[in-house]
């Protein structure tokens, strides 16, 4: 029997592992407990994400390896996991119509199993009998026969109504931002914040639905070819030898879009000459490094360097320009990741990797750097394609805590850079409170600091035409640029003669 056909988040037809025929006629004692390995992996990852605040992109790959899943089976497990996480809000609204008690009263493992089954029926177009029977088997193995009966009844109720009718039903009593948030599976507070950011950056707020929908598409695998180690053409040749395809990115000269294999199959990735890094992340780093400084340009600081992508791109560029990078990270385990990432670049391009609070540099090393990159801790609302669980973890209460830290770090960065040097303020969030408002507040305390036009810098380094607002800030968007929603502000500390 051939693998079960389904459709992924982009509507492409795929085939999963072989799925047995329905077994509704079997007596309960004859029914197999459990299901196939792909569904087991998806359930395992959902439970780990829910129970330990883990991230799916970190726990899914080892789970696939433990089950020896590859090819179509791995693709099926990946789509089932990520699709369920992304569309959880939509599916919970549908399930609420099919369960006779509040969803909050269900045990979390049971609810996760119901979400997995609903995604197969409504999001992957797995045949109904296979989606129901395999999900019931999963329930029987993990939550018991009684809960498996509930799962069977609820999923059959879900399957009786097409997705389009479900969407109309669950949104019948809401409109505006609330309707967009419900249909595209986002918390309302996030949808409102993104709508405000669209308007403030000069875009049409009517793009909100398109932006939210983009968060529910799988992000492309993007590699970075690190300067001085190899270029995109050489990386593409290695990808071809590995049976894959790599095409140049749209904007960053260092970027390549990979399809057809796992990045680890490419020798340059294993050696560290290339790595996985979003094109938006590469672009804002390159734009920051293109900003002119007055005087020497030899000592650079990455203030919050973990896990190391921007630090390594900086160090690779530093090796070409005779500069050195000091990488700082507050979390020891993330500092180890930075060290591993930097191992491939020339040793003389790296001053050190240190563990500590970035807020100290303004006091311990004032004016000690020609460039300071601050990739600030943030809500991560710009990377919801890659970390879909973040939308359900973050709350409005997180924002003031993070913005306080962002203010303090940016104050420190501006004290740590010498007069004539530049600071790059980067967040993977478009939330105004974490971007323009932080910069506005900090500038009010630093009369010797000016804004540079980051939009011009991005256009200057981009290899293709790029749609940006007027500046001086830059905000990238998934639905416009195909990147994470990276923000960039570049600031220059004026020399005394200019004050």
Order of alpha helices (4+ residues) and beta strands (2+ residues): beta-beta-alpha-alpha-alpha-alpha-alpha-alpha-alpha-alpha-alpha-alpha-alpha-beta-alpha-beta-beta-alpha-beta-alpha-beta-alpha-beta-alpha-beta-alpha-beta-alpha-alpha-beta-alpha-beta-alpha-beta-alpha-beta
